[in-house]
Amino acid sequence: MKKTVLFFIFLFLLSCMGQITSDIYLPALPTIRHAFHISVHTVQLSMALFMYGFAVSHLVYGPISDSIGRKKPLIFGIIIAIIGTLLCQYAHQVTTFMIGRFLQGAGAGAAAALFRSILRDVYSGNRLAKIGSFIGISRVLLLSCSPLIGGYVLHFFGWRACFTFLLIYSGVCLIGVLTILKETNQYQHLHKNDIRNVLKNIKTLITHPIFMGYTICIMLTFGGILAWLTSLPIILQEVVHLTPVQFGWTAAIAGLFFIVGGVVNALLVERFGLDIMLKFGLAIMFLGGAIMLWFGLQGKINVVVLMLPVVTYIVGSSMIFSNAYAGAFHPFPKMAGTAGAVFGCLQILGGAISSMLISFTHTYNQIPLAVALISSSLIAFVVIILTTRHYVIDNADEIRETVL
């Protein structure tokens, strides 16, 4: 029991690594912009670069982990993330900083891709969705605090100290991989470590309508989240005039509402099924975008009219992640690593594209963001209807024991 608890604490920290690396510097975006004498567009692109590295790396770590196990790719990825963090911390030119952000994403992608695969090694189906919801609830407590931690670190120590914090966090994760994690991939001996096998598995996944339906759904959902994470640090600090610490508290409180959707989903998913709960979440997301657009067309802009729609979107999106993840992975227990790679790559790619597009809008109001939130929910709903209408996941899934 003690080993199991320690394993889940480690998995919890590992699962948070990517988003903490992404979000902790958000309050510092205006400060970094002035430090390097760059435009709003350029500093926002640093988020997109991180996401591109994050997305592409999934296609490396996942397939490799199916062949050689989860542990070795995790060690390699975390070391790459540490190198990128060092470049960001000591950068004196924006080019060095951008390279560092890309390497941070490329390294942190290992944690993001493989924690999902480890979960799928252990659970499946609606049970996987339920466990995913509870892990999501735990994650959100730490992830919501990322901008808040960044705000206080920036206030007391400057923006470079945000990356010192990330060095310590990454080091803890690396120690955990070396001392706690034992192999969970029971099928690694079935996969040849060659490019033809990897491409064959990827082709199987991207031509599978169920997998792609759920994956595109979460890709669009994450795109909406990255849209607000990219635009609101600038709008709330340079238009509404919040301080970095105030922005951190605002983002943290909003992020905690992820728990609301997670609790509802965990309580109801085994009764109604993951597809019903997923569609309910999409409807809530659409409502959040519609509220934001209405306020924007009225010309109103303050903390309440910006964050109320975001909170609504967050509640809905929390029902999407665990359900879409469980639905996409359910048919592929023997190649969970590759499935996690493609799933994670497309999810983060959606965020990278959304972040880049938002950075090009050059606007100081919420209308482009509202359009992004509405579009993501509507398109996701259409995709999920077209691809999953003949698919039902069996509730009778059993739990496999974790290899500790």
C-alpha positions as CSV (number, residue, x, y, z in Angstrom):
1,M,0.0,0.0,0.0
2,K,2.8,2.4,0.9
3,K,4.6,1.7,-2.4
4,T,1.3,2.3,-4.3
5,V,0.8,5.7,-2.6
6,L,4.4,6.6,-3.3
7,F,3.9,5.6,-7.0
8,F,0.9,7.8,-7.4
9,I,2.5,10.8,-5.8
10,F,5.4,10.3,-8.2
11,L,3.0,9.9,-11.2
12,F,1.1,13.0,-10.0
13,L,4.3,15.1,-10.0
14,L,5.3,13.7,-13.4
15,S,1.9,14.4,-14.9
16,C,2.2,18.0,-13.8
17,M,5.7,18.7,-15.2
18,G,4.7,19.7,-18.7
19,Q,2.0,22.2,-17.7
20,I,4.0,23.7,-14.8
21,T,6.9,24.2,-17.2
22,S,4.4,25.9,-19.6
23,D,2.5,28.0,-17.2
24,I,4.8,29.2,-14.4
25,Y,6.2,32.0,-16.5
26,L,2.8,33.4,-17.7
27,P,2.7,36.3,-15.2
28,A,6.2,37.2,-16.4
29,L,5.3,37.6,-20.1
30,P,5.1,41.4,-20.0
31,T,8.3,41.6,-17.9
32,I,10.2,39.3,-20.3
33,R,8.9,41.4,-23.2
34,H,10.4,44.5,-21.8
35,A,13.6,42.7,-20.7
36,F,14.3,41.6,-24.3
37,H,12.7,44.7,-25.9
38,I,10.4,42.5,-28.0
39,S,6.8,42.8,-29.2
40,V,3.7,41.2,-27.6
41,H,3.5,38.9,-30.6
42,T,7.1,37.7,-30.1
43,V,6.8,37.0,-26.4
44,Q,3.5,35.1,-27.0
45,L,5.3,33.0,-29.7
46,S,7.6,31.7,-26.9
47,M,4.5,29.8,-25.7
48,A,3.8,28.4,-29.2
49,L,7.4,27.3,-29.6
50,F,7.2,25.4,-26.3
51,M,4.1,23.7,-27.5
52,Y,5.5,22.8,-30.8
53,G,8.5,21.1,-29.1
54,F,6.1,19.5,-26.6
55,A,3.9,18.1,-29.4
56,V,6.5,16.7,-31.7
57,S,8.4,15.0,-28.9
58,H,5.4,12.8,-28.2
59,L,6.0,11.0,-31.5
60,V,9.5,10.1,-30.3
61,Y,8.9,9.1,-26.7
62,G,5.7,7.1,-27.0
63,P,6.7,4.7,-29.8
64,I,10.1,4.2,-28.2
65,S,8.5,3.4,-24.8
66,D,6.4,0.6,-26.5
67,S,9.7,-1.0,-27.5
68,I,12.1,-0.4,-24.6
69,G,9.7,0.5,-21.7
70,R,8.7,3.8,-20.1
71,K,11.6,4.5,-17.8
72,K,14.6,5.2,-20.1
73,P,12.7,7.7,-22.4
74,L,11.5,9.5,-19.2
75,I,15.1,9.9,-18.0
76,F,16.3,11.2,-21.4
77,G,13.3,13.6,-21.7
78,I,13.7,15.2,-18.3
79,I,17.4,15.8,-18.9
80,I,16.6,17.6,-22.1
81,A,14.0,19.7,-20.2
82,I,16.7,20.6,-17.6
83,I,19.1,21.8,-20.4
84,G,16.3,23.9,-21.9
85,T,15.5,25.4,-18.5
86,L,19.2,26.4,-18.0
87,L,19.2,28.1,-21.4
88,C,16.1,30.2,-20.5
89,Q,17.5,31.0,-17.0
90,Y,20.7,32.4,-18.3
91,A,19.6,33.8,-21.7
92,H,20.7,37.3,-22.6
93,Q,19.3,37.2,-26.1
94,V,15.8,36.4,-27.1
95,T,17.0,33.7,-29.6
96,T,18.6,31.8,-26.7
97,F,15.5,32.1,-24.7
98,M,13.3,30.8,-27.6
99,I,15.6,27.8,-28.1
100,G,15.4,27.1,-24.4
101,R,11.6,27.2,-24.5
102,F,11.6,24.8,-27.4
103,L,13.9,22.3,-25.6
104,Q,11.9,22.6,-22.5
105,G,8.8,21.5,-24.5
106,A,10.7,18.7,-26.2
107,G,11.9,17.3,-22.9
108,A,8.7,17.8,-20.9
109,G,6.9,15.9,-23.6
110,A,8.3,12.7,-22.2
111,A,6.5,13.2,-18.9
112,A,3.2,14.2,-20.6
113,A,3.2,11.3,-23.1
114,L,4.3,8.6,-20.8
115,F,2.3,9.3,-17.7
116,R,-0.8,8.6,-19.8
117,S,0.8,5.4,-21.1
118,I,1.6,4.3,-17.6
119,L,-2.1,4.9,-16.6
120,R,-3.3,2.9,-19.6
121,D,-0.9,0.1,-18.6
122,V,-2.9,-0.1,-15.4
123,Y,-6.5,0.9,-16.2
124,S,-9.0,0.8,-19.1
125,G,-12.5,2.0,-20.2
126,N,-14.8,3.8,-17.9
127,R,-12.6,2.9,-15.0
128,L,-9.8,4.6,-16.7
129,A,-12.0,7.7,-17.1
130,K,-12.9,7.6,-13.4
131,I,-9.3,7.3,-12.2
132,G,-8.3,9.9,-14.7
133,S,-10.8,12.3,-13.2
134,F,-9.5,11.8,-9.7
135,I,-5.9,12.3,-10.8
136,G,-7.1,15.3,-12.7
137,I,-8.6,16.8,-9.6
138,S,-5.3,16.3,-7.7
139,R,-3.3,17.7,-10.6
140,V,-5.4,20.9,-10.9
141,L,-4.6,21.9,-7.3
142,L,-0.9,22.1,-8.3
143,L,-1.4,23.3,-11.9
144,S,-3.8,26.1,-10.9
145,C,-1.1,27.4,-8.6
146,S,1.6,27.5,-11.4
147,P,0.8,31.2,-12.4
148,L,0.4,32.1,-8.7
149,I,3.8,30.6,-7.9
150,G,5.2,32.4,-10.9
151,G,3.7,35.7,-9.8
152,Y,5.2,35.6,-6.4
153,V,8.6,34.4,-7.6
154,L,8.6,37.2,-10.2
155,H,7.6,39.7,-7.5
156,F,10.3,38.8,-5.0
157,F,13.2,37.4,-7.2
158,G,12.7,38.4,-10.8
159,W,11.6,36.4,-13.9
160,R,14.7,34.3,-14.1
161,A,13.9,32.7,-10.7
162,C,10.8,31.1,-12.3
163,F,13.2,28.9,-14.2
164,T,15.2,28.2,-11.1
165,F,12.0,26.8,-9.6
166,L,11.6,24.6,-12.7
167,L,15.1,23.3,-12.4
168,I,14.3,22.1,-8.8
169,Y,11.0,20.6,-9.9
170,S,12.6,18.7,-12.9
171,G,15.3,17.4,-10.6
172,V,12.8,16.0,-8.2
173,C,11.0,14.2,-11.1
174,L,14.3,12.8,-12.4
175,I,15.1,11.4,-8.9
176,G,11.7,9.9,-8.8
177,V,12.1,8.1,-12.2
178,L,15.5,6.8,-11.0
179,T,14.4,5.6,-7.6
180,I,10.6,4.9,-7.6
181,L,9.5,4.0,-11.1
182,K,9.6,0.4,-12.2
183,E,8.5,-0.8,-15.6
184,T,4.7,-0.9,-16.2
185,N,4.9,-1.8,-19.9
186,Q,4.1,-5.5,-20.0
187,Y,4.1,-5.6,-23.8
188,Q,7.4,-4.1,-24.7
189,H,8.8,-7.4,-25.9
190,L,6.0,-7.5,-28.6
191,H,7.3,-4.4,-30.4
192,K,10.3,-4.2,-32.6
193,N,12.3,-1.0,-32.2
194,D,12.3,0.0,-35.9
195,I,10.8,2.9,-37.9
196,R,8.6,0.6,-40.0
197,N,6.9,-0.8,-36.9
198,V,6.4,2.7,-35.5
199,L,5.0,4.0,-38.8
200,K,2.7,1.0,-39.0
201,N,1.3,1.7,-35.5
202,I,0.9,5.4,-36.2
203,K,-1.0,4.6,-39.4
204,T,-3.3,2.3,-37.5
205,L,-4.1,5.0,-35.1
206,I,-4.6,7.9,-37.4
207,T,-6.9,5.8,-39.7
208,H,-9.0,4.6,-36.8
209,P,-12.1,6.8,-36.7
210,I,-12.8,6.3,-33.0
211,F,-9.2,7.2,-31.9
212,M,-9.2,10.3,-34.2
213,G,-12.6,11.4,-33.2
214,Y,-11.8,11.6,-29.5
215,T,-8.3,12.9,-30.2
216,I,-9.5,15.8,-32.4
217,C,-12.1,16.6,-29.7
218,I,-9.4,17.0,-27.1
219,M,-7.1,18.8,-29.6
220,L,-9.8,21.5,-30.1
221,T,-10.5,21.7,-26.4
222,F,-6.9,22.2,-25.5
223,G,-6.7,24.8,-28.3
224,G,-9.3,26.9,-26.5
225,I,-7.4,26.6,-23.2
226,L,-4.1,27.7,-24.8
227,A,-5.9,30.6,-26.5
228,W,-6.9,32.1,-23.1
229,L,-3.5,31.3,-21.5
230,T,-1.8,33.1,-24.4
231,S,-4.0,36.2,-24.5
232,L,-5.2,36.9,-21.0
233,P,-1.7,37.5,-19.3
234,I,-1.3,40.5,-21.6
235,I,-4.9,41.7,-21.5
236,L,-5.3,41.4,-17.7
237,Q,-1.9,43.0,-17.0
238,E,-1.6,45.6,-19.7
239,V,-5.3,46.6,-20.2
240,V,-7.0,45.8,-16.9
241,H,-3.8,46.6,-15.1
242,L,-3.5,43.7,-12.7
243,T,-0.1,43.1,-11.1
244,P,1.7,39.7,-11.8
245,V,0.6,38.5,-8.3
246,Q,-3.0,39.5,-8.9
247,F,-2.9,37.8,-12.3
248,G,-1.5,34.7,-10.6
249,W,-4.3,34.6,-8.0
250,T,-6.9,35.2,-10.8
251,A,-5.6,32.3,-12.9
252,A,-5.3,30.0,-9.8
253,I,-8.8,30.6,-8.7
254,A,-10.1,30.1,-12.2
255,G,-8.1,26.9,-12.6
256,L,-9.6,25.4,-9.4
257,F,-13.0,25.3,-11.1
258,F,-11.5,22.4,-13.1
259,I,-12.3,20.4,-9.9
260,V,-16.1,21.1,-10.4
261,G,-16.3,19.3,-13.7
262,G,-13.9,16.6,-12.6
263,V,-16.0,15.7,-9.5
264,V,-19.2,15.7,-11.5
265,N,-17.6,13.5,-14.2
266,A,-16.1,11.1,-11.6
267,L,-19.5,10.7,-9.9
268,L,-21.6,10.3,-13.1
269,V,-19.4,8.7,-15.8
270,E,-20.0,5.1,-14.7
271,R,-23.8,5.8,-14.7
272,F,-24.2,7.7,-17.9
273,G,-21.1,6.7,-19.9
274,L,-18.2,8.8,-21.1
275,D,-19.8,9.9,-24.4
276,I,-22.8,11.5,-22.7
277,M,-20.6,13.3,-20.2
278,L,-18.2,14.4,-23.0
279,K,-21.1,16.0,-24.9
280,F,-22.4,17.7,-21.8
281,G,-18.9,19.2,-21.3
282,L,-18.8,20.5,-24.8
283,A,-22.2,22.2,-24.3
284,I,-20.8,24.0,-21.2
285,M,-17.7,25.0,-23.1
286,F,-19.8,26.6,-25.9
287,L,-21.8,28.5,-23.2
288,G,-18.5,30.0,-21.9
289,G,-17.5,31.2,-25.3
290,A,-20.9,32.7,-26.0
291,I,-20.9,34.6,-22.7
292,M,-17.5,36.0,-23.5
293,L,-18.5,37.1,-27.0
294,W,-21.6,38.8,-25.7
295,F,-19.5,40.8,-23.2
296,G,-17.0,41.6,-25.9
297,L,-19.7,42.9,-28.3
298,Q,-21.0,45.1,-25.5
299,G,-17.5,46.7,-25.1
300,K,-17.2,45.5,-21.5
301,I,-13.7,44.5,-20.3
302,N,-12.7,43.8,-16.7
303,V,-11.7,40.9,-14.6
304,V,-15.3,39.6,-14.1
305,V,-16.4,39.6,-17.7
306,L,-13.1,38.0,-18.8
307,M,-12.9,35.3,-16.2
308,L,-16.5,34.3,-15.8
309,P,-16.6,32.8,-19.4
310,V,-13.1,31.3,-18.9
311,V,-14.3,29.6,-15.7
312,T,-17.4,28.2,-17.5
313,Y,-15.1,26.9,-20.3
314,I,-12.8,25.3,-17.7
315,V,-15.7,23.4,-16.0
316,G,-16.8,22.0,-19.4
317,S,-13.3,21.2,-20.5
318,S,-12.5,19.2,-17.4
319,M,-15.2,16.7,-18.5
320,I,-13.5,16.4,-21.9
321,F,-10.0,15.4,-21.0
322,S,-10.5,12.1,-19.0
323,N,-13.4,11.0,-21.1
324,A,-11.8,11.6,-24.5
325,Y,-8.5,10.1,-23.2
326,A,-10.3,6.9,-22.1
327,G,-12.3,6.6,-25.3
328,A,-9.3,7.1,-27.5
329,F,-7.0,4.6,-25.7
330,H,-9.6,1.9,-25.1
331,P,-9.0,-0.1,-28.3
332,F,-5.2,-0.1,-28.0
333,P,-4.0,-1.7,-24.8
334,K,-0.9,-3.3,-26.5
335,M,0.4,0.0,-28.0
336,A,-0.5,2.5,-25.3
337,G,2.9,4.2,-25.8
338,T,2.3,5.0,-29.5
339,A,-1.3,5.8,-28.8
340,G,-0.2,8.3,-26.1
341,A,2.4,9.8,-28.4
342,V,-0.1,10.5,-31.3
343,F,-2.8,11.5,-28.9
344,G,-0.5,13.9,-27.0
345,C,1.1,15.2,-30.1
346,L,-2.2,16.2,-31.7
347,Q,-3.6,17.6,-28.4
348,I,-0.6,19.9,-27.9
349,L,-0.4,20.7,-31.6
350,G,-3.9,22.1,-31.3
351,G,-2.7,24.3,-28.5
352,A,0.4,25.4,-30.4
353,I,-1.6,26.4,-33.5
354,S,-4.2,28.2,-31.3
355,S,-1.5,30.0,-29.4
356,M,0.2,31.1,-32.6
357,L,-3.0,32.4,-34.2
358,I,-4.0,34.3,-31.0
359,S,-0.5,36.0,-31.0
360,F,-1.2,37.3,-34.5
361,T,-4.4,39.0,-33.6
362,H,-2.7,42.0,-32.0
363,T,-5.8,42.9,-30.1
364,Y,-6.5,44.1,-26.6
365,N,-10.0,42.8,-26.2
366,Q,-11.6,39.4,-25.7
367,I,-13.5,39.0,-29.0
368,P,-10.8,36.9,-30.8
369,L,-10.6,34.7,-27.7
370,A,-14.4,34.3,-27.6
371,V,-14.4,33.2,-31.3
372,A,-11.7,30.6,-30.5
373,L,-13.7,29.2,-27.6
374,I,-17.0,29.0,-29.5
375,S,-15.3,27.5,-32.6
376,S,-13.4,24.8,-30.6
377,S,-16.6,23.5,-28.8
378,L,-18.8,23.5,-31.9
379,I,-16.3,21.8,-34.2
380,A,-15.5,19.2,-31.5
381,F,-19.2,18.4,-31.0
382,V,-19.6,17.8,-34.8
383,V,-16.5,15.6,-34.9
384,I,-17.6,13.5,-31.9
385,I,-21.1,13.0,-33.3
386,L,-19.8,11.8,-36.7
387,T,-17.1,9.5,-35.4
388,T,-18.5,7.8,-32.3
389,R,-22.3,7.4,-32.9
390,H,-21.9,3.6,-33.4
391,Y,-19.3,3.0,-30.6
392,V,-20.1,2.0,-27.0
393,I,-17.4,1.2,-24.4
394,D,-18.1,-1.8,-22.2
395,N,-18.4,-0.9,-18.6
396,A,-17.0,-4.3,-17.4
397,D,-13.3,-3.3,-17.5
398,E,-11.0,-4.8,-15.0
399,I,-8.0,-3.2,-13.3
400,R,-4.6,-4.6,-13.8
401,E,-2.1,-4.3,-11.0
402,T,0.7,-1.8,-11.2
403,V,4.1,-3.2,-11.5
404,L,6.1,-1.7,-8.6
